[in-house]
Amino acid sequence: MANLRKIVVAGRTWLWVYRYYYADERDCYLRIISEDKKAQFVIYFRTATYHYGGCPFNDGLPALYNNVKININLNQPRFVAQLLTYVLENILQDTPSGVIEFENGTEMLQQIGYEFYYK
């Protein structure tokens, strides 16, 4: 497994890595693991766009956030922090444990406030 990066969200330390499947370059995932390794989130991102040699979220997928153009690159910690905060505050009710998979990463970004304008 690749080197895990650390991030602190809501006073807790988490480890994370962003990857994409080489076989289907439109299928990316973000893996977030609690520091004690008791909980793990896997968030999948699928887009309609295709970039040869990588997932669009790896290079930066154009979007609008608060009416400002932005490129969402899931290698940047600020997006990971937003997604983790969203999961902890809006989806999970109890202390997480085990592996929890989310198939709707792009929809999560839309719930956070990102608007995609690709076809």
Backbone atoms as SQL, in Angstrom:
CREATE TABLE atoms (id INTEGER PRIMARY KEY, chain TEXT, resi INTEGER, resn TEXT, atom TEXT, x REAL, y REAL, z REAL);
INSERT INTO atoms VALUES
  (1, 'A', 1, 'MET', 'N', 0.846, -1.182, 0.000),
  (2, 'A', 1, 'MET', 'CA', 0.000, 0.000, 0.000),
  (3, 'A', 1, 'MET', 'C', 0.887, 1.239, 0.000),
  (4, 'A', 2, 'ALA', 'N', 0.416, 2.278, -0.599),
  (5, 'A', 2, 'ALA', 'CA', 1.151, 3.535, -0.701),
  (6, 'A', 2, 'ALA', 'C', 1.316, 4.178, 0.671),
  (7, 'A', 3, 'ASN', 'N', 2.214, 5.136, 0.730),
  (8, 'A', 3, 'ASN', 'CA', 2.400, 5.874, 1.972),
  (9, 'A', 3, 'ASN', 'C', 1.119, 6.604, 2.337),
  (10, 'A', 4, 'LEU', 'N', 0.733, 6.483, 3.585),
  (11, 'A', 4, 'LEU', 'CA', -0.462, 7.161, 4.066),
  (12, 'A', 4, 'LEU', 'C', -0.082, 8.544, 4.578),
  (13, 'A', 5, 'ARG', 'N', -0.936, 9.505, 4.305),
  (14, 'A', 5, 'ARG', 'CA', -0.726, 10.872, 4.775),
  (15, 'A', 5, 'ARG', 'C', -1.609, 11.105, 5.992),
  (16, 'A', 6, 'LYS', 'N', -1.172, 11.985, 6.871),
  (17, 'A', 6, 'LYS', 'CA', -1.946, 12.297, 8.081),
  (18, 'A', 6, 'LYS', 'C', -2.749, 13.570, 7.887),
  (19, 'A', 7, 'ILE', 'N', -3.925, 13.576, 8.530),
  (20, 'A', 7, 'ILE', 'CA', -4.770, 14.760, 8.542),
  (21, 'A', 7, 'ILE', 'C', -5.515, 14.773, 9.873),
  (22, 'A', 8, 'VAL', 'N', -5.745, 15.956, 10.423),
  (23, 'A', 8, 'VAL', 'CA', -6.498, 16.088, 11.668),
  (24, 'A', 8, 'VAL', 'C', -7.824, 16.763, 11.344),
  (25, 'A', 9, 'VAL', 'N', -8.912, 16.081, 11.687),
  (26, 'A', 9, 'VAL', 'CA', -10.264, 16.589, 11.470),
  (27, 'A', 9, 'VAL', 'C', -11.050, 16.359, 12.747),
  (28, 'A', 10, 'ALA', 'N', -11.705, 17.399, 13.227),
  (29, 'A', 10, 'ALA', 'CA', -12.515, 17.330, 14.449),
  (30, 'A', 10, 'ALA', 'C', -11.700, 16.803, 15.628),
  (31, 'A', 11, 'GLY', 'N', -10.442, 17.210, 15.696),
  (32, 'A', 11, 'GLY', 'CA', -9.598, 16.844, 16.823),
  (33, 'A', 11, 'GLY', 'C', -9.063, 15.422, 16.790),
  (34, 'A', 12, 'ARG', 'N', -9.343, 14.682, 15.725),
  (35, 'A', 12, 'ARG', 'CA', -8.853, 13.304, 15.605),
  (36, 'A', 12, 'ARG', 'C', -7.891, 13.204, 14.432),
  (37, 'A', 13, 'THR', 'N', -6.886, 12.366, 14.589),
  (38, 'A', 13, 'THR', 'CA', -5.926, 12.141, 13.521),
  (39, 'A', 13, 'THR', 'C', -6.395, 10.977, 12.657),
  (40, 'A', 14, 'TRP', 'N', -6.317, 11.185, 11.353),
  (41, 'A', 14, 'TRP', 'CA', -6.713, 10.181, 10.372),
  (42, 'A', 14, 'TRP', 'C', -5.569, 9.989, 9.388),
  (43, 'A', 15, 'LEU', 'N', -5.522, 8.832, 8.763),
  (44, 'A', 15, 'LEU', 'CA', -4.563, 8.535, 7.711),
  (45, 'A', 15, 'LEU', 'C', -5.336, 8.413, 6.405),
  (46, 'A', 16, 'TRP', 'N', -4.756, 8.866, 5.312),
  (47, 'A', 16, 'TRP', 'CA', -5.498, 8.810, 4.056),
  (48, 'A', 16, 'TRP', 'C', -4.582, 8.620, 2.862),
  (49, 'A', 17, 'VAL', 'N', -5.181, 8.085, 1.804),
  (50, 'A', 17, 'VAL', 'CA', -4.496, 7.920, 0.532),
  (51, 'A', 17, 'VAL', 'C', -5.545, 8.014, -0.573),
  (52, 'A', 18, 'TYR', 'N', -5.171, 8.619, -1.674),
  (53, 'A', 18, 'TYR', 'CA', -6.054, 8.732, -2.837),
  (54, 'A', 18, 'TYR', 'C', -5.425, 7.951, -3.981),
  (55, 'A', 19, 'ARG', 'N', -6.212, 7.115, -4.636),
  (56, 'A', 19, 'ARG', 'CA', -5.713, 6.281, -5.730),
  (57, 'A', 19, 'ARG', 'C', -6.772, 6.124, -6.810),
  (58, 'A', 20, 'TYR', 'N', -6.355, 5.627, -7.949),
  (59, 'A', 20, 'TYR', 'CA', -7.307, 5.239, -8.986),
  (60, 'A', 20, 'TYR', 'C', -6.902, 3.879, -9.528),
  (61, 'A', 21, 'TYR', 'N', -7.895, 3.157, -10.027),
  (62, 'A', 21, 'TYR', 'CA', -7.657, 1.848, -10.623),
  (63, 'A', 21, 'TYR', 'C', -7.117, 2.042, -12.026),
  (64, 'A', 22, 'TYR', 'N', -6.011, 1.411, -12.331),
  (65, 'A', 22, 'TYR', 'CA', -5.429, 1.540, -13.664),
  (66, 'A', 22, 'TYR', 'C', -6.314, 0.903, -14.730),
  (67, 'A', 23, 'ALA', 'N', -7.045, -0.141, -14.374),
  (68, 'A', 23, 'ALA', 'CA', -7.896, -0.832, -15.346),
  (69, 'A', 23, 'ALA', 'C', -9.063, 0.042, -15.804),
  (70, 'A', 24, 'ASP', 'N', -9.599, 0.840, -14.896),
  (71, 'A', 24, 'ASP', 'CA', -10.705, 1.739, -15.233),
  (72, 'A', 24, 'ASP', 'C', -10.349, 3.101, -14.676),
  (73, 'A', 25, 'GLU', 'N', -9.756, 3.935, -15.497),
  (74, 'A', 25, 'GLU', 'CA', -9.198, 5.192, -15.017),
  (75, 'A', 25, 'GLU', 'C', -10.247, 6.196, -14.584),
  (76, 'A', 26, 'ARG', 'N', -11.512, 5.869, -14.786),
  (77, 'A', 26, 'ARG', 'CA', -12.570, 6.749, -14.301),
  (78, 'A', 26, 'ARG', 'C', -13.010, 6.362, -12.896),
  (79, 'A', 27, 'ASP', 'N', -12.457, 5.299, -12.326),
  (80, 'A', 27, 'ASP', 'CA', -12.874, 4.796, -11.023),
  (81, 'A', 27, 'ASP', 'C', -11.784, 5.096, -9.999),
  (82, 'A', 28, 'CYS', 'N', -11.963, 6.154, -9.232),
  (83, 'A', 28, 'CYS', 'CA', -10.983, 6.595, -8.248),
  (84, 'A', 28, 'CYS', 'C', -11.524, 6.314, -6.850),
  (85, 'A', 29, 'TYR', 'N', -10.641, 6.236, -5.873),
  (86, 'A', 29, 'TYR', 'CA', -11.117, 6.075, -4.507),
  (87, 'A', 29, 'TYR', 'C', -10.222, 6.815, -3.521),
  (88, 'A', 30, 'LEU', 'N', -10.833, 7.210, -2.433),
  (89, 'A', 30, 'LEU', 'CA', -10.158, 7.852, -1.320),
  (90, 'A', 30, 'LEU', 'C', -10.325, 6.932, -0.122),
  (91, 'A', 31, 'ARG', 'N', -9.218, 6.506, 0.471),
  (92, 'A', 31, 'ARG', 'CA', -9.259, 5.628, 1.642),
  (93, 'A', 31, 'ARG', 'C', -8.833, 6.448, 2.856),
  (94, 'A', 32, 'ILE', 'N', -9.687, 6.489, 3.872),
  (95, 'A', 32, 'ILE', 'CA', -9.415, 7.243, 5.093),
  (96, 'A', 32, 'ILE', 'C', -9.485, 6.261, 6.260),
  (97, 'A', 33, 'ILE', 'N', -8.429, 6.215, 7.065),
  (98, 'A', 33, 'ILE', 'CA', -8.322, 5.240, 8.148),
  (99, 'A', 33, 'ILE', 'C', -8.119, 5.984, 9.461),
  (100, 'A', 34, 'SER', 'N', -8.851, 5.567, 10.493),
  (101, 'A', 34, 'SER', 'CA', -8.652, 6.188, 11.806),
  (102, 'A', 34, 'SER', 'C', -7.260, 5.826, 12.316),
  (103, 'A', 35, 'GLU', 'N', -6.715, 6.685, 13.158),
  (104, 'A', 35, 'GLU', 'CA', -5.354, 6.471, 13.644),
  (105, 'A', 35, 'GLU', 'C', -5.222, 5.147, 14.391),
  (106, 'A', 36, 'ASP', 'N', -6.279, 4.746, 15.112),
  (107, 'A', 36, 'ASP', 'CA', -6.242, 3.465, 15.825),
  (108, 'A', 36, 'ASP', 'C', -6.563, 2.282, 14.913),
  (109, 'A', 37, 'LYS', 'N', -6.848, 2.572, 13.655),
  (110, 'A', 37, 'LYS', 'CA', -7.127, 1.586, 12.606),
  (111, 'A', 37, 'LYS', 'C', -8.392, 0.761, 12.861),
  (112, 'A', 38, 'LYS', 'N', -9.288, 1.264, 13.695),
  (113, 'A', 38, 'LYS', 'CA', -10.548, 0.562, 13.956),
  (114, 'A', 38, 'LYS', 'C', -11.625, 0.920, 12.939),
  (115, 'A', 39, 'ALA', 'N', -11.458, 2.042, 12.262),
  (116, 'A', 39, 'ALA', 'CA', -12.448, 2.476, 11.270),
  (117, 'A', 39, 'ALA', 'C', -11.734, 2.826, 9.974),
  (118, 'A', 40, 'GLN', 'N', -12.414, 2.533, 8.883),
  (119, 'A', 40, 'GLN', 'CA', -11.855, 2.824, 7.566),
  (120, 'A', 40, 'GLN', 'C', -12.997, 3.184, 6.625),
  (121, 'A', 41, 'PHE', 'N', -12.829, 4.303, 5.924),
  (122, 'A', 41, 'PHE', 'CA', -13.805, 4.722, 4.926),
  (123, 'A', 41, 'PHE', 'C', -13.159, 4.598, 3.555),
  (124, 'A', 42, 'VAL', 'N', -13.912, 4.080, 2.607),
  (125, 'A', 42, 'VAL', 'CA', -13.473, 4.056, 1.218),
  (126, 'A', 42, 'VAL', 'C', -14.556, 4.777, 0.426),
  (127, 'A', 43, 'ILE', 'N', -14.177, 5.888, -0.185),
  (128, 'A', 43, 'ILE', 'CA', -15.128, 6.694, -0.956),
  (129, 'A', 43, 'ILE', 'C', -14.730, 6.596, -2.426),
  (130, 'A', 44, 'TYR', 'N', -15.655, 6.111, -3.247),
  (131, 'A', 44, 'TYR', 'CA', -15.400, 5.948, -4.680),
  (132, 'A', 44, 'TYR', 'C', -15.913, 7.160, -5.449),
  (133, 'A', 45, 'PHE', 'N', -15.172, 7.525, -6.474),
  (134, 'A', 45, 'PHE', 'CA', -15.526, 8.658, -7.328),
  (135, 'A', 45, 'PHE', 'C', -15.565, 8.177, -8.766),
  (136, 'A', 46, 'ARG', 'N', -16.703, 8.382, -9.401),
  (137, 'A', 46, 'ARG', 'CA', -16.848, 8.012, -10.810),
  (138, 'A', 46, 'ARG', 'C', -17.340, 9.239, -11.565),
  (139, 'A', 47, 'THR', 'N', -16.716, 9.506, -12.686),
  (140, 'A', 47, 'THR', 'CA', -17.112, 10.667, -13.473),
  (141, 'A', 47, 'THR', 'C', -17.392, 10.246, -14.909),
  (142, 'A', 48, 'ALA', 'N', -18.071, 11.106, -15.610),
  (143, 'A', 48, 'ALA', 'CA', -18.375, 10.843, -17.016),
  (144, 'A', 48, 'ALA', 'C', -17.211, 11.228, -17.915),
  (145, 'A', 49, 'THR', 'N', -16.263, 11.972, -17.384),
  (146, 'A', 49, 'THR', 'CA', -15.130, 12.400, -18.207),
  (147, 'A', 49, 'THR', 'C', -14.051, 11.333, -18.199),
  (148, 'A', 50, 'TYR', 'N', -13.223, 11.347, -19.189),
  (149, 'A', 50, 'TYR', 'CA', -12.146, 10.372, -19.311),
  (150, 'A', 50, 'TYR', 'C', -10.850, 11.106, -19.606),
  (151, 'A', 51, 'HIS', 'N', -9.850, 10.869, -18.804),
  (152, 'A', 51, 'HIS', 'CA', -8.523, 11.436, -19.024),
  (153, 'A', 51, 'HIS', 'C', -7.553, 10.282, -19.208),
  (154, 'A', 52, 'TYR', 'N', -6.902, 10.221, -20.344),
  (155, 'A', 52, 'TYR', 'CA', -5.960, 9.144, -20.584),
  (156, 'A', 52, 'TYR', 'C', -4.823, 9.237, -19.573),
  (157, 'A', 53, 'GLY', 'N', -4.534, 8.141, -18.898),
  (158, 'A', 53, 'GLY', 'CA', -3.421, 8.093, -17.963),
  (159, 'A', 53, 'GLY', 'C', -3.768, 8.481, -16.547),
  (160, 'A', 54, 'GLY', 'N', -5.023, 8.746, -16.235),
  (161, 'A', 54, 'GLY', 'CA', -5.359, 9.076, -14.859),
  (162, 'A', 54, 'GLY', 'C', -6.800, 9.477, -14.677),
  (163, 'A', 55, 'CYS', 'N', -7.228, 9.449, -13.455),
  (164, 'A', 55, 'CYS', 'CA', -8.579, 9.855, -13.091),
  (165, 'A', 55, 'CYS', 'C', -8.645, 11.384, -13.092),
  (166, 'A', 56, 'PRO', 'N', -9.772, 11.957, -13.495),
  (167, 'A', 56, 'PRO', 'CA', -9.886, 13.421, -13.518),
  (168, 'A', 56, 'PRO', 'C', -9.639, 14.070, -12.154),
  (169, 'A', 57, 'PHE', 'N', -9.982, 13.379, -11.065),
  (170, 'A', 57, 'PHE', 'CA', -9.761, 13.947, -9.735),
  (171, 'A', 57, 'PHE', 'C', -8.284, 13.924, -9.347),
  (172, 'A', 58, 'ASN', 'N', -7.467, 13.225, -10.110),
  (173, 'A', 58, 'ASN', 'CA', -6.036, 13.183, -9.845),
  (174, 'A', 58, 'ASN', 'C', -5.353, 14.440, -10.376),
  (175, 'A', 59, 'ASP', 'N', -5.847, 14.942, -11.494),
  (176, 'A', 59, 'ASP', 'CA', -5.258, 16.126, -12.124),
  (177, 'A', 59, 'ASP', 'C', -5.971, 17.417, -11.745),
  (178, 'A', 60, 'GLY', 'N', -7.217, 17.310, -11.374),
  (179, 'A', 60, 'GLY', 'CA', -8.027, 18.475, -11.055),
  (180, 'A', 60, 'GLY', 'C', -9.248, 18.536, -11.943),
  (181, 'A', 61, 'LEU', 'N', -10.405, 18.240, -11.391),
  (182, 'A', 61, 'LEU', 'CA', -11.656, 18.261, -12.145),
  (183, 'A', 61, 'LEU', 'C', -12.307, 19.627, -11.959),
  (184, 'A', 62, 'PRO', 'N', -12.600, 20.347, -13.048),
  (185, 'A', 62, 'PRO', 'CA', -13.202, 21.680, -12.937),
  (186, 'A', 62, 'PRO', 'C', -14.567, 21.635, -12.253),
  (187, 'A', 63, 'ALA', 'N', -14.789, 22.588, -11.371),
  (188, 'A', 63, 'ALA', 'CA', -16.064, 22.701, -10.660),
  (189, 'A', 63, 'ALA', 'C', -16.242, 24.148, -10.217),
  (190, 'A', 64, 'LEU', 'N', -17.439, 24.441, -9.740),
  (191, 'A', 64, 'LEU', 'CA', -17.728, 25.733, -9.116),
  (192, 'A', 64, 'LEU', 'C', -17.984, 25.495, -7.637),
  (193, 'A', 65, 'TYR', 'N', -17.445, 26.369, -6.802),
  (194, 'A', 65, 'TYR', 'CA', -17.690, 26.305, -5.361),
  (195, 'A', 65, 'TYR', 'C', -17.918, 27.733, -4.886),
  (196, 'A', 66, 'ASN', 'N', -19.115, 28.013, -4.407),
  (197, 'A', 66, 'ASN', 'CA', -19.489, 29.378, -4.032),
  (198, 'A', 66, 'ASN', 'C', -19.272, 30.345, -5.197),
  (199, 'A', 67, 'ASN', 'N', -19.662, 29.895, -6.387),
  (200, 'A', 67, 'ASN', 'CA', -19.555, 30.674, -7.627),
  (201, 'A', 67, 'ASN', 'C', -18.120, 31.022, -8.020),
  (202, 'A', 68, 'VAL', 'N', -17.166, 30.263, -7.526),
  (203, 'A', 68, 'VAL', 'CA', -15.763, 30.452, -7.879),
  (204, 'A', 68, 'VAL', 'C', -15.286, 29.192, -8.595),
  (205, 'A', 69, 'LYS', 'N', -14.612, 29.362, -9.735),
  (206, 'A', 69, 'LYS', 'CA', -14.065, 28.209, -10.445),
  (207, 'A', 69, 'LYS', 'C', -12.917, 27.617, -9.644),
  (208, 'A', 70, 'ILE', 'N', -12.917, 26.297, -9.556),
  (209, 'A', 70, 'ILE', 'CA', -11.909, 25.589, -8.781),
  (210, 'A', 70, 'ILE', 'C', -11.637, 24.256, -9.457),
  (211, 'A', 71, 'ASN', 'N', -10.462, 23.717, -9.262),
  (212, 'A', 71, 'ASN', 'CA', -10.136, 22.374, -9.730),
  (213, 'A', 71, 'ASN', 'C', -10.036, 21.461, -8.520),
  (214, 'A', 72, 'ILE', 'N', -10.871, 20.435, -8.495),
  (215, 'A', 72, 'ILE', 'CA', -10.860, 19.498, -7.372),
  (216, 'A', 72, 'ILE', 'C', -9.796, 18.445, -7.638),
  (217, 'A', 73, 'ASN', 'N', -8.754, 18.468, -6.838),
  (218, 'A', 73, 'ASN', 'CA', -7.681, 17.490, -6.908),
  (219, 'A', 73, 'ASN', 'C', -7.668, 16.764, -5.567),
  (220, 'A', 74, 'LEU', 'N', -8.030, 15.495, -5.580),
  (221, 'A', 74, 'LEU', 'CA', -8.166, 14.750, -4.325),
  (222, 'A', 74, 'LEU', 'C', -6.832, 14.365, -3.697),
  (223, 'A', 75, 'ASN', 'N', -5.736, 14.834, -4.262),
  (224, 'A', 75, 'ASN', 'CA', -4.440, 14.704, -3.602),
  (225, 'A', 75, 'ASN', 'C', -4.204, 15.855, -2.628),
  (226, 'A', 76, 'GLN', 'N', -5.095, 16.835, -2.626),
  (227, 'A', 76, 'GLN', 'CA', -4.950, 17.994, -1.746),
  (228, 'A', 76, 'GLN', 'C', -5.739, 17.775, -0.456),
  (229, 'A', 77, 'PRO', 'N', -5.107, 17.967, 0.687),
  (230, 'A', 77, 'PRO', 'CA', -5.753, 17.690, 1.972),
  (231, 'A', 77, 'PRO', 'C', -7.039, 18.467, 2.231),
  (232, 'A', 78, 'ARG', 'N', -7.194, 19.658, 1.676),
  (233, 'A', 78, 'ARG', 'CA', -8.404, 20.436, 1.976),
  (234, 'A', 78, 'ARG', 'C', -9.663, 19.722, 1.500),
  (235, 'A', 79, 'PHE', 'N', -9.591, 19.029, 0.374),
  (236, 'A', 79, 'PHE', 'CA', -10.758, 18.296, -0.119),
  (237, 'A', 79, 'PHE', 'C', -11.015, 17.052, 0.732),
  (238, 'A', 80, 'VAL', 'N', -9.942, 16.407, 1.165),
  (239, 'A', 80, 'VAL', 'CA', -10.071, 15.240, 2.043),
  (240, 'A', 80, 'VAL', 'C', -10.722, 15.657, 3.355),
  (241, 'A', 81, 'ALA', 'N', -10.300, 16.783, 3.912),
  (242, 'A', 81, 'ALA', 'CA', -10.881, 17.280, 5.163),
  (243, 'A', 81, 'ALA', 'C', -12.362, 17.591, 4.994),
  (244, 'A', 82, 'GLN', 'N', -12.735, 18.201, 3.877),
  (245, 'A', 82, 'GLN', 'CA', -14.150, 18.500, 3.637),
  (246, 'A', 82, 'GLN', 'C', -14.975, 17.222, 3.539),
  (247, 'A', 83, 'LEU', 'N', -14.476, 16.232, 2.819),
  (248, 'A', 83, 'LEU', 'CA', -15.207, 14.973, 2.669),
  (249, 'A', 83, 'LEU', 'C', -15.324, 14.232, 3.993),
  (250, 'A', 84, 'LEU', 'N', -14.239, 14.176, 4.752),
  (251, 'A', 84, 'LEU', 'CA', -14.273, 13.489, 6.043),
  (252, 'A', 84, 'LEU', 'C', -15.218, 14.197, 7.004),
  (253, 'A', 85, 'THR', 'N', -15.187, 15.508, 7.033),
  (254, 'A', 85, 'THR', 'CA', -16.112, 16.269, 7.874),
  (255, 'A', 85, 'THR', 'C', -17.549, 15.986, 7.470),
  (256, 'A', 86, 'TYR', 'N', -17.814, 15.950, 6.178),
  (257, 'A', 86, 'TYR', 'CA', -19.168, 15.658, 5.689),
  (258, 'A', 86, 'TYR', 'C', -19.627, 14.277, 6.157),
  (259, 'A', 87, 'VAL', 'N', -18.776, 13.276, 6.013),
  (260, 'A', 87, 'VAL', 'CA', -19.135, 11.911, 6.433),
  (261, 'A', 87, 'VAL', 'C', -19.407, 11.867, 7.929),
  (262, 'A', 88, 'LEU', 'N', -18.526, 12.443, 8.723),
  (263, 'A', 88, 'LEU', 'CA', -18.670, 12.385, 10.180),
  (264, 'A', 88, 'LEU', 'C', -19.890, 13.147, 10.674),
  (265, 'A', 89, 'GLU', 'N', -20.212, 14.274, 10.045),
  (266, 'A', 89, 'GLU', 'CA', -21.314, 15.110, 10.522),
  (267, 'A', 89, 'GLU', 'C', -22.668, 14.752, 9.925),
  (268, 'A', 90, 'ASN', 'N', -22.699, 14.210, 8.725),
  (269, 'A', 90, 'ASN', 'CA', -23.972, 14.024, 8.031),
  (270, 'A', 90, 'ASN', 'C', -24.383, 12.580, 7.791),
  (271, 'A', 91, 'ILE', 'N', -23.456, 11.657, 7.837),
  (272, 'A', 91, 'ILE', 'CA', -23.798, 10.277, 7.503),
  (273, 'A', 91, 'ILE', 'C', -23.724, 9.363, 8.715),
  (274, 'A', 92, 'LEU', 'N', -22.655, 9.446, 9.464),
  (275, 'A', 92, 'LEU', 'CA', -22.467, 8.534, 10.593),
  (276, 'A', 92, 'LEU', 'C', -23.084, 9.102, 11.859),
  (277, 'A', 93, 'GLN', 'N', -23.757, 8.252, 12.591),
  (278, 'A', 93, 'GLN', 'CA', -24.387, 8.673, 13.840),
  (279, 'A', 93, 'GLN', 'C', -23.563, 8.258, 15.058),
  (280, 'A', 94, 'ASP', 'N', -22.883, 7.145, 14.969),
  (281, 'A', 94, 'ASP', 'CA', -22.117, 6.615, 16.095),
  (282, 'A', 94, 'ASP', 'C', -20.630, 6.643, 15.766),
  (283, 'A', 95, 'THR', 'N', -19.837, 6.143, 16.701),
  (284, 'A', 95, 'THR', 'CA', -18.409, 6.015, 16.455),
  (285, 'A', 95, 'THR', 'C', -18.202, 4.948, 15.391),
  (286, 'A', 96, 'PRO', 'N', -17.530, 5.288, 14.310),
  (287, 'A', 96, 'PRO', 'CA', -17.374, 4.319, 13.223),
  (288, 'A', 96, 'PRO', 'C', -16.425, 3.183, 13.589),
  (289, 'A', 97, 'SER', 'N', -16.679, 2.012, 13.020),
  (290, 'A', 97, 'SER', 'CA', -15.769, 0.881, 13.160),
  (291, 'A', 97, 'SER', 'C', -15.904, 0.000, 11.929),
  (292, 'A', 98, 'GLY', 'N', -14.848, -0.715, 11.614),
  (293, 'A', 98, 'GLY', 'CA', -14.850, -1.567, 10.433),
  (294, 'A', 98, 'GLY', 'C', -14.642, -0.767, 9.163),
  (295, 'A', 99, 'VAL', 'N', -14.847, -1.438, 8.039),
  (296, 'A', 99, 'VAL', 'CA', -14.695, -0.800, 6.730),
  (297, 'A', 99, 'VAL', 'C', -16.065, -0.363, 6.233),
  (298, 'A', 100, 'ILE', 'N', -16.185, 0.914, 5.913),
  (299, 'A', 100, 'ILE', 'CA', -17.439, 1.465, 5.405),
  (300, 'A', 100, 'ILE', 'C', -17.153, 2.022, 4.015),
  (301, 'A', 101, 'GLU', 'N', -17.893, 1.533, 3.025),
  (302, 'A', 101, 'GLU', 'CA', -17.683, 1.974, 1.652),
  (303, 'A', 101, 'GLU', 'C', -18.818, 2.881, 1.206),
  (304, 'A', 102, 'PHE', 'N', -18.453, 3.932, 0.491),
  (305, 'A', 102, 'PHE', 'CA', -19.414, 4.867, -0.080),
  (306, 'A', 102, 'PHE', 'C', -19.192, 4.892, -1.588),
  (307, 'A', 103, 'GLU', 'N', -20.226, 4.632, -2.342),
  (308, 'A', 103, 'GLU', 'CA', -20.132, 4.575, -3.801),
  (309, 'A', 103, 'GLU', 'C', -20.387, 5.933, -4.458),
  (310, 'A', 104, 'ASN', 'N', -20.672, 6.955, -3.664),
  (311, 'A', 104, 'ASN', 'CA', -21.179, 8.217, -4.206),
  (312, 'A', 104, 'ASN', 'C', -20.312, 9.423, -3.863),
  (313, 'A', 105, 'GLY', 'N', -19.027, 9.326, -4.056),
  (314, 'A', 105, 'GLY', 'CA', -18.138, 10.432, -3.721),
  (315, 'A', 105, 'GLY', 'C', -18.443, 11.719, -4.464),
  (316, 'A', 106, 'THR', 'N', -18.799, 11.593, -5.736),
  (317, 'A', 106, 'THR', 'CA', -19.125, 12.787, -6.516),
  (318, 'A', 106, 'THR', 'C', -20.384, 13.455, -5.972),
  (319, 'A', 107, 'GLU', 'N', -21.366, 12.655, -5.575),
  (320, 'A', 107, 'GLU', 'CA', -22.581, 13.209, -4.968),
  (321, 'A', 107, 'GLU', 'C', -22.271, 13.875, -3.633),
  (322, 'A', 108, 'MET', 'N', -21.340, 13.315, -2.862),
  (323, 'A', 108, 'MET', 'CA', -20.931, 13.947, -1.601),
  (324, 'A', 108, 'MET', 'C', -20.359, 15.338, -1.866),
  (325, 'A', 109, 'LEU', 'N', -19.515, 15.441, -2.884),
  (326, 'A', 109, 'LEU', 'CA', -18.950, 16.747, -3.227),
  (327, 'A', 109, 'LEU', 'C', -20.046, 17.732, -3.610),
  (328, 'A', 110, 'GLN', 'N', -21.069, 17.253, -4.303),
  (329, 'A', 110, 'GLN', 'CA', -22.192, 18.123, -4.657),
  (330, 'A', 110, 'GLN', 'C', -22.951, 18.552, -3.408),
  (331, 'A', 111, 'GLN', 'N', -23.117, 17.667, -2.446),
  (332, 'A', 111, 'GLN', 'CA', -23.791, 18.023, -1.194),
  (333, 'A', 111, 'GLN', 'C', -22.985, 19.061, -0.411),
  (334, 'A', 112, 'ILE', 'N', -21.672, 18.992, -0.506),
  (335, 'A', 112, 'ILE', 'CA', -20.813, 19.968, 0.168),
  (336, 'A', 112, 'ILE', 'C', -20.950, 21.343, -0.488),
  (337, 'A', 113, 'GLY', 'N', -21.309, 21.364, -1.780),
  (338, 'A', 113, 'GLY', 'CA', -21.515, 22.643, -2.458),
  (339, 'A', 113, 'GLY', 'C', -20.811, 22.792, -3.788),
  (340, 'A', 114, 'TYR', 'N', -20.148, 21.752, -4.260),
  (341, 'A', 114, 'TYR', 'CA', -19.462, 21.817, -5.549),
  (342, 'A', 114, 'TYR', 'C', -20.449, 21.558, -6.675),
  (343, 'A', 115, 'GLU', 'N', -20.311, 22.324, -7.741),
  (344, 'A', 115, 'GLU', 'CA', -21.134, 22.150, -8.937),
  (345, 'A', 115, 'GLU', 'C', -20.212, 21.781, -10.085),
  (346, 'A', 116, 'PHE', 'N', -20.538, 20.685, -10.748),
  (347, 'A', 116, 'PHE', 'CA', -19.731, 20.231, -11.877),
  (348, 'A', 116, 'PHE', 'C', -20.374, 20.692, -13.165),
  (349, 'A', 117, 'TYR', 'N', -19.566, 21.136, -14.104),
  (350, 'A', 117, 'TYR', 'CA', -20.117, 21.613, -15.359),
  (351, 'A', 117, 'TYR', 'C', -19.549, 20.855, -16.548),
  (352, 'A', 118, 'TYR', 'N', -19.103, 19.620, -16.320),
  (353, 'A', 118, 'TYR', 'CA', -18.691, 18.784, -17.441),
  (354, 'A', 118, 'TYR', 'C', -19.903, 18.008, -17.938),
  (355, 'A', 119, 'LYS', 'N', -19.834, 17.509, -19.143),
  (356, 'A', 119, 'LYS', 'CA', -20.921, 16.705, -19.725),
  (357, 'A', 119, 'LYS', 'C', -20.526, 15.259, -19.727);
